[in-house]
Amino acid sequence: LGASVLGRSARARTVWIVLAVAGALAWPRLDPRVIATGAYGYVQTLPADLDRARFRSQFERSRIEALFHRDGRCATVTVERFVPTHTIYLKTDGKVEGSVPDGTGPSRADMSTQVLLAAAPLAFAPRAQAVAVVGLGSGVSAATAAAFEPARLEVIEIERAVWEAVRAVPPLGAEIVPLARAHRLRVRIADARRLLARSAPGSFDVVIAQPSEPWRGGSAALFTREAFRAVARALRPGGIAAQWVQLYGLDRAGLATLLATFESVFAHVAVLRPHGARELILLGSDRPLRIDPVRVAQRIERAAVRRWLERAEVDGVAGLLGELVAGTEALRRFAAGAPVSTDDHNRIAYRAPRTRFVPPQTADRLAQALLEGAAGLGPLFGAVDDETRHEIALAAARAGNRWAAEAQLAAVRDPARRLRWLGDVRLVGRDVIGALRAWDEALRRDPGDEAVLQRLVRLRLALGAREGGAR
C-alpha cells in the first residue's frame, strides 16, 4: 500500500511539473517596453481619455526600441531608445534613472545634471585624487569624473543588472567600459551606504551620490542623517559630498526637511541648479567652500573634461560657475525649523510618496523661495574681480538662473557699472522690461552714461528689426 501511494505521488508530481513547464512555454511573452512603461510614476503625463488601443500604440517600434531588459536582484532594468527625441533611457522598474543622446539628432538627454554632478565637486574640491560615485545610472557622471583623471575612482552600484546594461548598450558604456578594462575605474556591486560606513575614515576626497527619488522604495534610506554621516566619515577633511536632489514631487516641508538633514551633517553648503532645471546639486563639506576661478580653470583645462562640459552646454569656467545659485545662508534660511530625517524617524520616506503628484509648478515656486536673492553667494566666491563677476552673471542668466546672476552683480561696488550690467543679464534672460528699468535708473543717476545709451540704441534697433520681420 505504501509503495502504491508513493508511486501515485511521484506520478502526480511529474504531471504537475510537465504541466508547469508547458504552461510556462505557452504563456505569452510580455513586451518589455510595456512592462517598463512606468505608468505608476508618469500617470500625470497620460491623457485622461487614454484607451487600450492608444496606450498600445505608444510602443510601436518606430517610436520605442527595446535595447536591454533584465530582472535583477533589486530591480528590473530596461534600456530603451526613444526615436522621436533621439534619446536612450536607462530605467529601473520603469523609472528613468539616466539618459544619453543616441547620436542621430538633437536629444532631450539630461546631460547638464549628469555632467555637473561630477564636474562641479571635482573642479571645486581642494584635492580630487580619490573619488566615489554612488549609483551608476547612465554612466555619464562616472565618465565625467574619470575625465579629471583621479588616481582612484570607484563606482558603487547595488544592482548588477545596471552594470550589465551599461556594458551591453554602447552609447551608455562607450566611455566607462574601456576605463574599467584598463583598471582606471572600479565598479563595485554593493550597498553603497554600508560600504562607505565600513570604509576607512577619510578614504575619499569627493563622494558623488545620485540615488533615485526618495519616494521610490528604499531610496529614502540614502537621504537620512545617518546616511549623510556615512558619506562624511568617508571623506577627508575639506572633502566634498555632491548630492542630487529633486525639486519636483516635493512640497516645501519635504524639501526643507531634506535640506535640513543634509545641513545637519555638512556645515558648509553650496547649491547648483543645472540650467534652471527642477533639480538641485548640493555640495557639502566640513570646511568653508571657497571658489577660485583660476584654480577651477586649471582643473577643467583637460580636453576630456571640456568635451563633457560642452555636451552639457556649459561654456568654460564662467558657465560652470554660473550654475552656482546659493550658499549655506540661503539653505539655512529656507530650512529653518524643519525637522531632520533619521533612520528611526524617516520623515522623507513617509512624506515623499504623499507629495509625488503635486503640480509641476510647485518645483518652480520652491526654487524661487530657496534661491531668490541667492543669499550666501558672496562667501563662496570671495575676492573675484568685477569683470569675472559680469561673465559669471551672464552665464547664470543664460542658464536660467536669474537670481544667481543678479546676486553676482550685487557685489559690484560701482553703481553705474552694476546697473549697466544688471540690464545686460536681464536682457539675456529675456526680461526686456527689467533691462529697461535698470538702464533707466542708470541714466537717472548719470544722463550722460554713453555705455547705457549705446545699449538702448542697440536694443531699439533689434526690436525694430524684429517688428519689421514680423510684418
C-alpha positions in Angstrom: 0.0 0.0 0.0 2.8 2.4 0.9 4.6 1.7 -2.3 1.4 2.3 -4.3 0.8 5.7 -2.6 4.4 6.7 -3.1 4.1 5.7 -6.8 0.9 7.8 -7.3 2.6 10.7 -5.5 5.6 10.6 -7.8 3.4 10.4 -10.9 1.4 13.3 -9.7 4.5 15.4 -9.1 5.7 14.5 -12.6 2.4 15.5 -14.1 2.4 18.9 -12.3 6.0 19.5 -13.4 5.1 18.8 -17.0 2.0 21.0 -16.9 4.0 23.8 -15.3 6.8 23.7 -17.9 4.2 23.5 -20.7 2.3 26.4 -19.2 5.5 28.5 -19.0 6.4 27.7 -22.6 2.9 28.6 -23.8 2.5 31.7 -21.7 2.6 34.8 -23.9 5.8 36.8 -23.6 5.1 40.3 -22.3 6.6 43.2 -24.2 9.4 44.7 -22.0 8.5 48.1 -23.3 5.1 47.8 -21.8 6.4 46.3 -18.6 8.8 49.3 -18.3 6.4 52.0 -19.1 6.4 53.3 -15.6 2.8 54.4 -15.7 2.7 54.3 -11.9 5.1 57.2 -11.8 4.2 59.0 -15.0 0.4 58.8 -14.8 0.2 62.6 -14.7 1.5 62.8 -18.3 -1.1 60.3 -19.7 -4.1 61.8 -21.4 -7.4 61.4 -19.5 -9.2 59.7 -22.3 -6.4 57.1 -22.9 -7.8 53.7 -24.0 -6.1 50.4 -24.5 -5.5 50.9 -28.2 -3.9 54.3 -27.8 -1.9 53.0 -24.9 -0.5 50.2 -27.0 0.2 52.5 -29.9 2.9 54.2 -27.9 5.1 51.1 -28.1 5.4 50.8 -31.9 8.9 50.1 -32.9 9.1 53.3 -34.9 8.8 55.1 -31.5 10.4 52.9 -28.9 13.1 50.3 -29.4 14.0 48.0 -26.5 17.8 47.6 -26.3 18.1 45.7 -23.0 15.7 44.1 -20.4 16.7 42.1 -17.4 15.2 41.2 -14.0 17.9 41.9 -11.4 18.1 41.1 -7.7 16.9 44.6 -6.7 15.2 45.9 -9.8 14.1 45.2 -13.3 16.5 47.1 -15.6 15.5 48.3 -19.1 17.2 50.4 -21.7 15.1 52.0 -24.4 15.7 54.2 -27.4 13.0 56.8 -27.8 13.2 57.6 -31.5 11.3 60.9 -31.6 13.8 62.6 -29.2 16.9 60.7 -30.3 17.5 59.6 -26.7 18.4 56.4 -24.9 16.9 56.0 -21.5 18.1 53.6 -18.7 15.2 52.6 -16.4 14.8 50.7 -13.2 11.3 49.3 -12.6 10.1 51.7 -15.3 11.6 54.8 -13.7 14.1 56.7 -15.8 17.5 56.9 -14.0 19.7 58.3 -16.7 19.8 59.2 -20.4 22.2 59.8 -23.2 21.9 61.0 -26.8 21.7 58.2 -29.4 23.8 60.3 -31.9 21.1 60.6 -34.6 19.8 64.1 -33.8 19.0 66.7 -31.2 18.4 64.9 -27.9 16.5 65.5 -24.7 19.1 63.6 -22.7 19.6 65.2 -19.3 23.3 65.8 -19.8 23.6 69.0 -17.8 22.7 67.4 -14.4 24.6 64.2 -15.1 27.8 66.0 -16.1 27.6 68.8 -13.4 27.0 66.3 -10.6 30.6 65.2 -11.1 32.3 68.2 -12.7 31.3 70.7 -10.0 32.7 68.9 -7.0 35.8 67.7 -8.8 36.5 71.3 -10.1 35.9 72.9 -6.7 37.4 70.4 -4.3 40.8 71.2 -2.8 42.0 67.7 -3.7 40.4 65.2 -6.0 42.5 62.1 -6.2 40.2 59.6 -4.6 36.6 59.7 -5.9 33.5 57.6 -5.2 30.3 57.6 -7.3 27.2 56.2 -5.7 24.9 54.9 -8.3 26.0 54.1 -11.9 22.9 55.3 -13.8 23.6 56.1 -17.4 27.4 56.1 -16.7 27.7 59.8 -17.6 28.6 61.1 -14.1 31.2 58.3 -13.7 32.7 59.1 -17.1 32.8 62.8 -16.3 34.6 62.0 -13.1 37.1 59.8 -15.0 37.9 62.7 -17.3 39.5 64.5 -14.4 41.9 61.6 -14.1 41.7 60.9 -10.3 44.2 58.3 -9.1 41.3 56.2 -7.7 37.8 56.1 -9.0 35.1 53.7 -7.6 31.6 53.4 -8.7 29.3 51.7 -6.2 26.1 50.2 -7.7 23.7 48.0 -5.8 22.1 46.4 -8.9 24.4 44.2 -11.1 21.9 44.4 -14.0 22.5 48.1 -14.3 26.2 47.5 -14.9 25.3 44.7 -17.4 23.0 47.1 -19.2 25.7 49.8 -19.5 28.1 47.2 -20.8 25.6 45.8 -23.3 24.5 49.2 -24.8 27.4 51.0 -26.4 26.0 54.6 -26.1 25.9 54.1 -22.4 29.2 52.2 -21.9 31.3 53.7 -24.6 33.3 55.8 -22.2 33.4 53.8 -19.0 33.7 50.2 -20.1 37.2 50.7 -21.6 38.2 52.6 -18.4 37.0 49.6 -16.3 39.0 47.2 -18.5 42.1 49.5 -18.1 41.6 49.5 -14.3 41.2 53.3 -14.3 37.7 52.8 -12.8 36.4 50.1 -10.5 32.7 49.1 -10.4 31.7 47.6 -7.1 28.3 45.8 -6.8 27.4 46.6 -3.2 25.2 48.6 -0.9 26.9 52.0 -1.0 25.8 53.2 2.4 27.1 50.1 4.1 30.3 50.1 2.1 31.0 53.8 2.9 30.2 53.3 6.6 32.7 50.4 6.8 35.4 52.1 4.7 38.4 53.6 6.4 37.8 57.2 7.6 39.0 59.7 5.1 39.1 57.3 2.2 37.8 59.8 -0.4 38.3 63.4 -1.5 34.9 63.5 -3.3 31.8 61.4 -2.9 29.1 61.8 -5.6 25.6 60.5 -4.8 22.9 60.1 -7.4 20.2 57.9 -5.8 16.7 57.6 -7.1 13.9 59.9 -5.8 13.1 59.4 -2.2 9.5 58.3 -3.0 11.0 55.1 -4.5 11.1 52.1 -2.2 14.4 52.1 -0.3 15.8 55.3 -1.7 14.8 57.4 1.3 17.3 55.5 3.4 20.0 57.4 1.4 18.6 60.8 2.5 18.8 60.4 6.3 21.2 61.9 8.7 22.9 58.6 9.3 23.4 58.1 5.5 25.0 61.5 5.1 27.2 60.8 8.2 28.5 57.7 6.4 29.5 59.9 3.5 31.1 62.5 5.8 33.0 59.8 7.6 34.4 58.5 4.3 35.6 62.0 3.3 39.0 63.5 4.0 39.0 66.9 5.9 37.9 69.5 3.3 36.5 66.9 1.0 33.2 67.5 -0.8 30.0 65.5 -0.9 27.9 66.1 -4.0 24.2 65.1 -3.6 21.5 65.1 -6.3 18.1 66.4 -5.0 14.8 66.8 -6.9 12.6 69.8 -6.7 9.6 68.1 -8.4 7.3 65.8 -6.4 8.1 67.6 -3.1 6.3 70.2 -1.1 8.0 72.9 0.9 8.0 70.9 4.1 9.5 67.9 2.4 12.3 69.8 0.7 13.0 71.8 3.9 13.5 68.5 5.8 15.7 67.1 3.1 17.9 70.2 3.1 17.9 70.5 6.9 19.1 66.9 7.1 22.0 67.5 4.7 23.0 70.7 6.5 22.9 68.9 9.9 25.9 66.9 8.7 27.7 69.3 6.4 28.1 72.7 7.9 29.2 74.4 4.7 27.0 74.1 1.6 26.9 75.3 -2.0 23.9 74.8 -4.2 23.8 74.4 -8.0 20.8 74.5 -10.3 21.7 72.9 -13.6 20.4 75.1 -16.4 17.5 76.3 -14.3 16.2 72.7 -14.0 13.8 71.4 -11.5 16.7 69.7 -9.7 19.5 70.8 -7.4 23.0 69.6 -6.7 24.1 70.1 -3.1 27.8 70.4 -2.3 28.7 69.8 1.3 31.9 70.0 3.3 33.2 70.3 6.9 35.1 73.4 5.9 34.1 76.6 4.2 33.8 76.3 0.4 35.9 78.8 -1.5 35.6 79.0 -5.3 38.8 80.2 -7.0 38.1 80.8 -10.7 41.8 80.5 -11.6 42.1 77.1 -10.0 38.8 75.9 -11.5 40.1 76.9 -14.9 43.2 74.7 -14.3 41.0 71.8 -13.3 38.8 71.8 -16.4 41.5 72.6 -18.9 41.9 68.9 -19.9 40.4 68.2 -23.3 38.3 65.3 -22.0 36.7 67.5 -19.3 36.0 70.3 -21.8 34.2 67.8 -24.1 31.9 66.7 -21.3 31.2 70.3 -20.4 30.4 71.0 -24.0 27.9 68.1 -24.0 26.3 69.6 -21.0 26.2 73.0 -22.8 28.4 74.5 -20.1 30.7 77.2 -21.6 34.0 77.1 -19.7 34.7 78.5 -16.3 32.0 81.2 -16.3 29.5 78.6 -17.5 30.3 76.2 -14.7 30.3 78.9 -12.0 27.1 80.3 -13.4 25.3 77.2 -12.2 26.0 78.1 -8.6 22.9 79.7 -7.2 23.1 79.8 -3.4 25.2 79.1 -0.3 24.8 78.0 3.3 22.9 81.1 4.3 20.1 80.6 1.8 19.8 76.9 2.6 19.6 77.6 6.4 17.0 80.3 5.8 14.8 78.1 3.8 15.1 75.0 6.1 14.9 76.9 9.4 12.9 75.0 11.9 12.4 71.9 9.7 12.8 68.5 11.4 15.7 66.2 10.4 15.1 62.9 8.8 16.7 59.9 10.6 16.7 56.1 10.3 14.5 55.9 13.3 12.1 58.6 12.1 12.5 58.7 8.3 10.2 61.7 7.6 11.2 61.8 4.0 10.2 58.2 3.4 6.7 58.9 4.5 6.2 62.4 3.1 7.7 62.0 -0.4 5.2 59.4 -1.6 2.3 61.6 -0.4 3.6 64.6 -2.5 4.7 62.6 -5.5 1.9 64.2 -7.7 2.0 67.8 -6.6 1.6 70.2 -9.6 4.9 70.6 -11.5 4.7 74.4 -10.9 5.4 73.7 -7.2 9.0 73.0 -8.1 9.4 76.4 -9.6 7.9 78.1 -6.6 10.2 76.1 -4.3 13.2 77.2 -6.4 12.2 80.8 -6.1 11.7 80.6 -2.4 15.0 78.9 -1.9 17.1 80.9 -4.4 15.6 84.3 -4.7 18.3 86.8 -3.7 20.8 83.8 -3.7 21.9 84.8 -0.2 25.3 83.5 0.6 27.0 83.6 -2.8 29.4 86.3 -1.6 31.3 83.9 0.8 31.5 81.3 -1.9 33.4 83.5 -4.3 35.3 85.9 -2.1 37.7 88.2 -3.9 36.5 88.0 -7.5 37.1 90.9 -9.9 34.1 92.7 -11.4 34.8 91.6 -14.9 34.8 88.0 -13.9 31.5 88.5 -11.9 30.0 90.0 -15.1 30.9 86.9 -17.1 29.6 84.6 -14.4 26.4 86.6 -14.2 25.8 86.5 -17.9 26.4 82.7 -17.9 24.0 82.3 -15.0 21.3 84.3 -16.9 21.8 82.1 -20.0 21.4 79.0 -17.8 18.1 80.3 -16.5 19.5 81.1 -13.0 18.3 84.8 -12.8 18.6 85.2 -9.1 22.2 84.0 -9.1 23.0 86.3 -11.9 21.7 89.3 -10.0 23.3 88.2 -6.8 26.7 88.2 -8.5 26.2 91.8 -9.6 25.1 92.9 -6.2 28.8 92.6 -5.2 29.9 95.1 -7.8 30.6 98.3 -5.9 30.4 100.8 -8.8 26.6 101.7 -9.0 26.8 102.7 -12.7 28.6 99.6 -13.7 26.3 97.4 -11.6 23.1 98.9 -13.2 24.6 98.7 -16.7 25.4 95.0 -16.3 22.1 94.3 -14.5 20.4 95.4 -17.6 22.6 93.1 -19.6 21.8 90.0 -17.6 18.1 90.7 -17.6 18.1 91.1 -21.4 19.9 87.8 -21.7 17.2 86.3 -19.5 14.6 87.8 -22.0 13.3 90.3 -19.4 13.3 93.4 -21.7 11.2 95.5 -19.2 13.6 94.6 -16.4 16.6 95.6 -18.5 15.0 98.9 -19.5 14.3 99.7 -15.8 17.9 99.0 -14.8 19.2 101.2 -17.6 16.6 104.0 -16.9 17.9 104.0 -13.3 21.5 104.3 -14.6 20.5 107.3 -16.8 18.7 108.9 -14.0 21.9 108.9 -12.0 24.0 109.9 -14.9 22.2 111.1 -18.1 25.4 111.2 -20.0 26.3 107.5 -19.5 27.3 106.6 -23.1 27.6 102.9 -22.4 23.9 102.8 -21.4 22.8 105.0 -24.3 24.6 102.7 -26.7 22.8 99.7 -25.2 19.4 101.4 -25.5 20.1 102.2 -29.2 21.1 98.6 -29.9 18.0 97.3 -28.2 15.8 99.7 -30.1 17.3 98.6 -33.4 16.9 95.0 -32.5 13.3 95.5 -31.6 12.7 97.5 -34.8 14.2 94.7 -36.9 12.1 92.1 -35.2 8.9 94.2 -35.8 9.8 94.6 -39.4 10.4 90.9 -39.8 7.1 90.1 -38.2 5.3 92.3 -40.7 
